[in-house]
């Protein structure tokens, strides 16, 4: 399909299917900014998982959010039914960021005239303009490459950013900690988490530790807190904040110490100093994108690093996280908070 030109930007109605994970939705803000750069007067709506609507609402340039529930619209058939509800002719251009078959079926069912996305062999007919996903580059650059390939235009300026920032904010003495992950290979082992937390409390006397996480992670965090000799300056906030509230908490906190997970990208996008502990994940592809006030730490001495797998079948627990040098964390925090 011929590319829709910038000249038609004022008439253009654009729909973007966002990714399915918190960190990826945050990183897609750079793609939305790139679309707005090329089509400055177009109207941009997004389809996003219902649980991530709060974050999508914070992305600059989004006019309307269409929530999608995988529980209510299961599998490929559910995606097709949802796509049909988007009404043919309502949108001129549909960008599909996920690579899944169900997301492509949703785009096809929408009847949108222009459907642009990354596709694998065998499903190209579902899109009017299909492109190969670049390999071995950062996820943000992958997303931006889609609009670059479609428009044949280089996007030089790219930054992950939400609608709030630390500018003018009054930082508290809270150090946020996230040792969680849905993937066990990216979750900090309990004994290591207790040891790091105790060292932080003993080193930074004026800092309180606030553990964050989903409701399902409350028990995991309780195990860490109960294992500390002195937990008077520690609180468990798992399940007690919405994503919007969590972003606000990050803006006002001293820093975030986290494993490779969605909160790392959220904190980085609002300008909170962030230290990310990498194990199974590949920091060259999925580390927080903005380099200011960012420190990435990994052990780096195991031949299996990074395996990019969700479970550690070699050791049972993620030894790549178990063996991280705690003093690197302490030194990084000293530099970030300048205590």
C-alpha positions as CSV (number, residue, x, y, z in Angstrom):
1,X,0.0,0.0,0.0
2,X,1.4,3.5,-0.8
3,X,2.6,5.3,2.2
4,X,0.3,8.0,3.6
5,X,2.1,11.3,3.3
6,X,2.7,14.0,5.9
7,X,0.5,16.3,3.7
8,X,-2.6,14.4,4.8
9,X,-1.7,14.5,8.5
10,X,-4.6,16.8,9.5
11,X,-7.1,14.3,8.1
12,X,-5.4,11.2,9.5
13,X,-6.9,9.0,12.2
14,X,-4.2,6.6,13.6
15,X,-4.7,3.6,15.8
16,X,-1.7,2.0,17.5
17,X,-1.8,-1.5,19.1
18,X,0.6,-1.2,22.1
19,X,2.6,-4.1,23.5
20,X,1.4,-6.3,26.4
21,X,3.9,-5.6,29.1
22,X,4.5,-2.6,31.4
23,X,8.1,-2.0,30.3
24,X,7.3,-2.4,26.6
25,X,4.3,0.1,26.9
26,X,6.6,2.6,28.5
27,X,9.2,2.1,25.8
28,X,6.6,2.5,23.1
29,X,6.3,6.2,24.1
30,X,9.2,6.8,21.8
31,X,7.4,5.2,18.9
32,X,4.3,7.3,19.6
33,X,6.4,10.5,19.7
34,X,7.9,9.4,16.3
35,X,4.5,9.0,14.8
36,X,3.5,12.4,16.1
37,X,6.6,13.9,14.6
38,X,5.8,12.5,11.1
39,X,2.0,13.1,11.4
40,X,1.9,16.2,13.7
41,X,-1.7,17.0,13.1
42,X,-3.0,13.4,13.1
43,X,-5.2,12.0,15.9
44,X,-3.5,9.1,17.6
45,X,-5.6,6.5,19.6
46,X,-4.2,3.4,21.2
47,X,-5.3,-0.2,22.0
48,X,-3.8,-1.5,25.2
49,X,-4.4,-4.2,27.8
50,X,-6.9,-2.9,30.3
51,X,-4.4,-3.3,33.2
52,X,-2.0,-0.9,31.5
53,X,-4.5,1.9,30.6
54,X,-3.1,4.2,33.4
55,X,0.4,4.1,31.8
56,X,-0.9,4.6,28.3
57,X,-2.9,7.7,29.5
58,X,0.4,9.2,30.6
59,X,2.1,9.0,27.2
60,X,2.1,12.4,25.5
61,X,0.3,12.6,22.2
62,X,-2.4,10.0,22.9
63,X,-5.9,11.2,22.2
64,X,-8.0,8.2,23.2
65,X,-7.4,4.8,24.9
66,X,-9.3,1.7,23.9
67,X,-8.9,-1.0,26.6
68,X,-8.5,-4.6,25.6
69,X,-9.0,-7.6,27.9
70,X,-7.5,-11.0,27.1
71,X,-9.8,-12.6,29.6
72,X,-12.9,-11.2,27.9
73,X,-11.5,-11.7,24.3
74,X,-9.5,-14.9,24.5
75,X,-7.1,-16.2,21.8
76,X,-7.3,-15.4,18.1
77,X,-11.1,-15.6,18.0
78,X,-11.4,-13.1,20.7
79,X,-8.9,-10.7,19.0
80,X,-11.0,-11.0,15.8
81,X,-14.2,-10.2,17.6
82,X,-12.5,-7.2,19.3
83,X,-11.1,-6.0,16.0
84,X,-14.5,-6.1,14.4
85,X,-15.8,-3.7,17.0
86,X,-13.2,-1.1,16.0
87,X,-15.5,-0.2,13.0
88,X,-14.2,-0.2,9.4
89,X,-13.4,3.3,8.1
90,X,-13.0,4.8,11.6
91,X,-9.1,4.7,11.3
92,X,-6.9,5.4,8.3
93,X,-3.7,3.9,9.6
94,X,-3.1,1.0,12.1
95,X,0.3,0.4,13.5
96,X,0.7,-3.0,15.2
97,X,3.7,-3.2,17.6
98,X,3.3,-6.8,19.0
99,X,4.4,-9.6,16.7
100,X,1.7,-12.1,17.8
101,X,-0.7,-13.6,15.4
102,X,-3.7,-12.5,17.5
103,X,-2.6,-8.9,17.4
104,X,-2.3,-9.1,13.6
105,X,-5.8,-10.7,13.3
106,X,-7.1,-7.8,15.4
107,X,-5.6,-5.4,12.9
108,X,-7.0,-7.3,9.9
109,X,-10.5,-7.5,11.5
110,X,-10.6,-3.8,12.1
111,X,-10.9,-3.2,8.3
112,X,-8.4,-0.4,8.5
113,X,-7.2,0.7,5.1
114,X,-3.5,0.8,6.1
115,X,-2.2,-1.9,8.5
116,X,1.5,-1.6,9.3
117,X,3.5,-4.1,11.4
118,X,6.3,-6.5,12.0
119,X,5.3,-9.9,10.7
120,X,6.6,-13.4,10.5
121,X,6.4,-15.5,7.3
122,X,2.9,-16.9,6.9
123,X,0.8,-14.0,8.2
124,X,1.9,-11.3,5.9
125,X,-1.5,-11.2,4.2
126,X,-3.0,-9.8,7.4
127,X,-1.1,-6.5,7.0
128,X,-1.1,-4.1,4.1
129,X,2.5,-3.1,4.9
130,X,4.7,-5.7,6.6
131,X,8.3,-5.2,7.7
132,X,11.0,-7.4,9.2
133,X,11.7,-6.7,12.9
134,X,15.4,-5.7,13.2
135,X,17.6,-7.9,15.3
136,X,20.1,-7.2,18.0
137,X,19.1,-3.6,18.7
138,X,17.3,-2.0,21.6
139,X,13.6,-2.5,21.9
140,X,12.9,1.2,21.6
141,X,14.9,1.4,18.3
142,X,13.0,-1.7,17.1
143,X,9.7,0.1,17.6
144,X,10.9,3.3,16.0
145,X,12.2,1.4,13.0
146,X,8.6,0.5,12.1
147,X,7.7,4.1,11.4
148,X,11.1,4.7,9.7
149,X,10.6,1.7,7.4
150,X,7.0,2.7,6.6
151,X,7.7,6.4,5.9
152,X,11.3,5.9,4.6
153,X,12.3,8.7,7.0
154,X,15.0,8.6,9.7
155,X,13.8,9.6,13.1
156,X,16.8,11.1,14.8
157,X,15.3,12.3,18.1
158,X,13.9,9.5,20.3
159,X,13.3,9.5,24.0
160,X,11.2,7.4,26.4
161,X,9.1,9.8,28.3
162,X,5.8,10.0,30.2
163,X,3.7,13.0,31.0
164,X,5.3,13.5,34.5
165,X,8.8,14.2,35.6
166,X,10.9,15.0,38.6
167,X,11.3,18.6,37.5
168,X,10.4,20.7,40.6
169,X,9.5,17.7,42.6
170,X,10.5,17.4,46.2
171,X,12.3,14.0,46.7
172,X,11.6,12.0,49.9
173,X,14.0,9.8,51.7
174,X,12.4,6.7,50.2
175,X,14.5,4.2,48.4
176,X,12.2,2.1,46.2
177,X,13.1,-1.6,45.8
178,X,11.8,-4.1,43.3
179,X,13.3,-7.6,43.5
180,X,10.3,-9.1,41.7
181,X,9.7,-10.5,38.2
182,X,7.2,-12.8,36.6
183,X,10.1,-14.7,35.3
184,X,12.0,-16.7,38.0
185,X,15.3,-16.1,36.2
186,X,14.9,-12.4,36.7
187,X,13.7,-12.6,40.4
188,X,16.2,-11.9,43.1
189,X,16.8,-15.0,45.3
190,X,15.4,-14.5,48.8
191,X,18.7,-14.9,50.7
192,X,20.4,-12.5,48.4
193,X,17.5,-10.0,48.6
194,X,17.7,-10.1,52.5
195,X,21.5,-9.6,52.4
196,X,21.3,-6.6,50.0
197,X,18.5,-5.0,52.0
198,X,20.3,-5.4,55.3
199,X,23.4,-3.8,53.8
200,X,21.4,-0.9,52.5
201,X,19.8,-0.2,55.9
202,X,23.2,-0.3,57.6
203,X,24.9,1.9,55.0
204,X,22.3,4.6,54.4
205,X,21.0,5.5,57.8
206,X,18.6,8.3,56.6
207,X,17.0,6.1,53.9
208,X,13.8,4.1,54.3
209,X,13.2,1.1,52.1
210,X,9.9,0.8,50.3
211,X,9.4,-2.5,48.5
212,X,7.0,-2.3,45.5
213,X,5.2,-5.0,43.5
214,X,1.9,-6.4,42.4
215,X,-0.6,-8.0,44.9
216,X,0.7,-11.4,44.0
217,X,4.2,-10.4,45.1
218,X,3.2,-9.4,48.6
219,X,4.1,-12.7,50.2
220,X,7.5,-12.8,48.5
221,X,8.3,-9.3,49.9
222,X,7.1,-10.3,53.3
223,X,9.7,-13.1,53.3
224,X,12.4,-10.5,52.6
225,X,11.3,-8.1,55.3
226,X,10.8,-10.8,57.9
227,X,14.3,-12.0,57.3
228,X,15.9,-8.7,58.2
229,X,17.3,-8.2,61.7
230,X,16.1,-4.6,61.8
231,X,13.1,-3.8,59.6
232,X,11.8,-0.6,61.3
233,X,12.6,1.5,58.3
234,X,11.0,-0.9,55.8
235,X,7.5,-1.1,54.3
236,X,5.8,-3.4,51.9
237,X,3.8,-1.4,49.3
238,X,3.1,-4.4,47.0
239,X,-0.5,-4.2,45.7
240,X,-1.1,-0.9,47.5
241,X,-0.6,1.5,44.5
242,X,-2.1,1.8,41.1
243,X,0.4,2.2,38.2
244,X,-0.4,5.9,38.1
245,X,0.2,6.2,41.9
246,X,3.4,4.2,41.5
247,X,4.7,6.6,38.9
248,X,3.9,9.5,41.3
249,X,5.7,7.7,44.1
250,X,8.8,7.2,41.8
251,X,8.8,10.9,41.0
252,X,9.1,11.8,44.7
253,X,11.6,9.0,45.7
254,X,15.3,9.1,46.1
255,X,16.0,6.3,43.6
256,X,14.9,2.8,42.5
257,X,16.9,-0.4,42.9
258,X,15.3,-3.0,40.7
259,X,15.7,-6.2,38.9
260,X,15.2,-6.3,35.1
261,X,11.5,-5.6,35.0
262,X,8.7,-3.1,34.1
263,X,9.2,-0.8,37.1
264,X,12.8,-0.1,35.9
265,X,11.4,1.4,32.7
266,X,8.7,3.3,34.5
267,X,11.2,5.0,36.9
268,X,13.6,5.7,34.1
269,X,10.9,7.4,32.0
270,X,10.0,9.9,34.8
271,X,13.6,10.7,35.6
272,X,14.1,8.8,38.8
273,X,17.7,7.6,39.4
274,X,17.6,3.9,38.6
275,X,19.9,1.0,39.3
276,X,19.0,-2.2,37.4
277,X,20.4,-5.6,38.3
278,X,20.6,-7.8,35.2
279,X,20.8,-11.6,35.0
280,X,19.0,-13.6,32.4
281,X,17.9,-10.5,30.4
282,X,20.0,-8.8,27.7
283,X,20.7,-5.2,28.7
284,X,21.6,-4.2,25.2
285,X,18.1,-4.9,24.1
286,X,15.9,-4.2,27.1
287,X,17.7,-1.9,29.6
288,X,15.9,1.4,30.4
289,X,16.6,3.6,27.4
290,X,17.4,7.0,28.9
291,X,21.0,7.0,30.1
292,X,20.9,9.9,32.5
293,X,20.9,8.7,36.2
294,X,20.9,5.0,35.1
295,X,23.3,2.3,36.3
296,X,23.2,-1.2,34.9
297,X,24.9,-3.9,37.0
298,X,25.5,-7.6,36.1
299,X,27.8,-10.3,37.4
300,X,29.1,-11.1,33.9
301,X,31.3,-14.0,34.8
302,X,29.1,-17.0,33.9
303,X,29.3,-18.4,30.4
304,X,25.5,-18.6,30.2
305,X,24.9,-14.9,30.7
306,X,22.6,-13.6,29.3
307,X,20.5,-16.7,28.6
308,X,17.3,-14.6,28.0
309,X,15.2,-17.5,29.4
310,X,12.4,-17.3,31.9
311,X,13.7,-20.1,34.1
312,X,17.2,-21.1,35.1
313,X,17.5,-24.8,34.2
314,X,21.2,-24.9,34.8
315,X,21.4,-23.9,38.5
316,X,17.7,-23.9,39.6
317,X,18.1,-20.3,40.9
318,X,19.5,-17.4,38.9
319,X,23.1,-17.6,39.9
320,X,23.8,-14.6,37.7
321,X,21.8,-12.5,40.3
322,X,23.0,-14.5,43.3
323,X,26.6,-13.6,42.6
324,X,26.2,-9.9,41.9
325,X,28.6,-7.8,44.0
326,X,26.7,-5.9,46.6
327,X,29.4,-3.3,46.9
328,X,28.7,-2.3,43.3
329,X,25.2,-1.6,44.3
330,X,26.3,0.5,47.4
331,X,28.8,2.5,45.3
332,X,26.2,3.1,42.6
333,X,23.7,4.4,45.2
334,X,26.3,6.6,46.7
335,X,26.8,8.3,43.3
336,X,23.2,8.5,42.5
337,X,21.9,10.0,45.7
338,X,25.2,11.8,46.6
339,X,24.8,11.0,50.3
